[in-house]
Amino acid sequence: MPIAGRLTRVLDPRVEITIGLAFFALGAWLMGGLNQYAGYWDIFWPRTCQGFALGFLFVPLTTTALSGIARGAMANATGIYTLVRQLGGSFAEPPVGSWSSRPSRFLAEMAPARTAKWVSSARCFANLPSRP
């Protein structure tokens, strides 16, 4: 985070956020190949990459969001910013977690017409007999 804070004076915040997103995606991609036999170092480097990325995400986001606030209102603005960020994560996490653990069920419940159309067209392409 100290590196990202110093670079905020030099770089455009959008560039820093892009760097952060790229490093976070790299860490997520490295974590995607793990299985139950992963060792300490197999997990250490992707998580280090993601931790480094979070500094490049949150520092410029916070700096940009609070840059136009007067000094007298800074405490209230910081509190509201933190509240909104926490609530956003709290409300977004359950549906995303549910979707990622059961994607086929999520699709079947959320879009039954699309799923049925996709399944019937897939059977047609695969030349599979349809169920009665």
C-alpha positions as CSV (number, residue, x, y, z in Angstrom):
1,M,0.0,0.0,0.0
2,P,2.8,2.5,0.6
3,I,4.0,2.0,-3.0
4,A,0.5,2.6,-4.3
5,G,0.1,5.7,-2.2
6,R,3.3,7.2,-3.5
7,L,2.4,6.3,-7.1
8,T,-0.9,8.1,-6.7
9,R,0.9,11.4,-6.9
10,V,2.6,10.4,-10.2
11,L,0.2,8.1,-12.0
12,D,-3.5,8.5,-13.0
13,P,-5.7,6.6,-10.5
14,R,-7.2,4.7,-13.5
15,V,-3.8,3.3,-14.4
16,E,-3.2,2.2,-10.8
17,I,-6.7,0.5,-10.7
18,T,-5.9,-1.3,-14.0
19,I,-2.6,-2.5,-12.6
20,G,-4.4,-3.7,-9.4
21,L,-7.1,-5.5,-11.4
22,A,-4.5,-7.2,-13.6
23,F,-2.5,-8.4,-10.7
24,F,-5.6,-9.6,-8.9
25,A,-6.7,-11.5,-12.0
26,L,-3.2,-13.0,-12.3
27,G,-3.5,-14.2,-8.6
28,A,-7.0,-15.6,-9.2
29,W,-5.8,-17.4,-12.3
30,L,-2.8,-18.9,-10.4
31,M,-5.2,-20.0,-7.7
32,G,-7.5,-21.7,-10.2
33,G,-5.2,-24.6,-10.8
34,L,-4.9,-25.6,-7.2
35,N,-6.2,-28.9,-5.8
36,Q,-6.2,-30.7,-2.5
37,Y,-2.5,-31.5,-2.9
38,A,-1.4,-27.9,-3.1
39,G,1.4,-27.0,-0.7
40,Y,2.2,-23.8,1.2
41,W,4.2,-22.2,-1.6
42,D,1.6,-23.1,-4.2
43,I,-0.8,-20.9,-2.2
44,F,1.6,-18.3,-0.9
45,W,2.6,-16.6,-4.3
46,P,-1.0,-16.2,-5.7
47,R,-2.2,-14.8,-2.4
48,T,0.8,-12.4,-2.2
49,C,0.0,-11.3,-5.7
50,Q,-3.6,-10.7,-4.8
51,G,-2.6,-8.8,-1.6
52,F,-0.3,-6.6,-3.6
53,A,-3.2,-6.0,-6.1
54,L,-5.6,-4.9,-3.4
55,G,-3.3,-2.0,-2.5
56,F,-3.4,-0.8,-6.0
57,L,-7.2,-1.1,-6.0
58,F,-8.3,0.4,-2.7
59,V,-5.8,3.3,-2.3
60,P,-6.6,5.1,-5.6
61,L,-10.3,4.3,-5.2
62,T,-10.4,5.9,-1.7
63,T,-8.1,8.8,-2.7
64,T,-10.3,9.6,-5.8
65,A,-13.6,9.2,-3.9
66,L,-12.5,11.5,-1.0
67,S,-10.4,14.1,-3.0
68,G,-13.2,16.6,-3.4
69,I,-14.4,16.6,0.2
70,A,-13.8,19.5,2.5
71,R,-11.6,18.9,5.5
72,G,-14.4,19.5,8.0
73,A,-16.6,16.9,6.4
74,M,-13.8,14.3,5.9
75,A,-14.7,12.2,8.9
76,N,-18.3,11.8,7.9
77,A,-17.4,11.2,4.3
78,T,-14.9,8.5,5.2
79,G,-17.5,6.8,7.4
80,I,-20.1,6.8,4.7
81,Y,-17.6,5.6,2.1
82,T,-16.5,2.7,4.4
83,L,-20.2,1.8,5.1
84,V,-21.1,1.7,1.5
85,R,-18.1,-0.4,0.6
86,Q,-18.8,-2.9,3.4
87,L,-22.5,-3.1,2.6
88,G,-21.8,-3.6,-1.1
89,G,-19.5,-6.5,-0.3
90,S,-22.0,-7.9,2.1
91,F,-24.9,-7.8,-0.3
92,A,-22.9,-9.0,-3.3
93,E,-21.1,-11.9,-1.6
94,P,-24.0,-14.3,-1.0
95,P,-25.4,-14.4,-4.5
96,V,-22.0,-14.6,-6.1
97,G,-21.0,-17.4,-3.7
98,S,-24.2,-19.3,-4.4
99,W,-23.8,-18.9,-8.1
100,S,-20.2,-20.0,-8.1
101,S,-20.9,-23.1,-6.0
102,R,-23.9,-24.2,-8.1
103,P,-23.8,-22.5,-11.5
104,S,-26.2,-24.9,-13.3
105,R,-28.8,-24.7,-10.5
106,F,-28.5,-20.9,-10.5
107,L,-29.1,-20.8,-14.3
108,A,-32.0,-23.2,-14.1
109,E,-33.7,-21.1,-11.4
110,M,-32.9,-17.7,-12.7
111,A,-33.6,-18.2,-16.4
112,P,-35.6,-21.4,-17.0
113,A,-36.7,-20.4,-20.5
114,R,-33.2,-19.6,-21.7
115,T,-31.8,-22.8,-20.1
116,A,-34.5,-25.0,-21.7
117,K,-33.9,-23.4,-25.1
118,W,-30.1,-23.8,-24.7
119,V,-30.5,-27.5,-23.6
120,S,-32.8,-28.3,-26.5
121,S,-30.5,-26.6,-29.0
122,A,-27.5,-28.4,-27.5
123,R,-29.4,-31.8,-27.9
124,C,-30.1,-30.9,-31.5
125,F,-26.4,-30.2,-32.2
126,A,-25.2,-33.2,-30.3
127,N,-27.8,-35.4,-32.0
128,L,-29.1,-36.7,-28.7
129,P,-32.6,-38.1,-28.3
130,S,-34.8,-35.8,-26.3
131,R,-36.6,-36.9,-23.2
132,P,-40.4,-37.6,-23.5
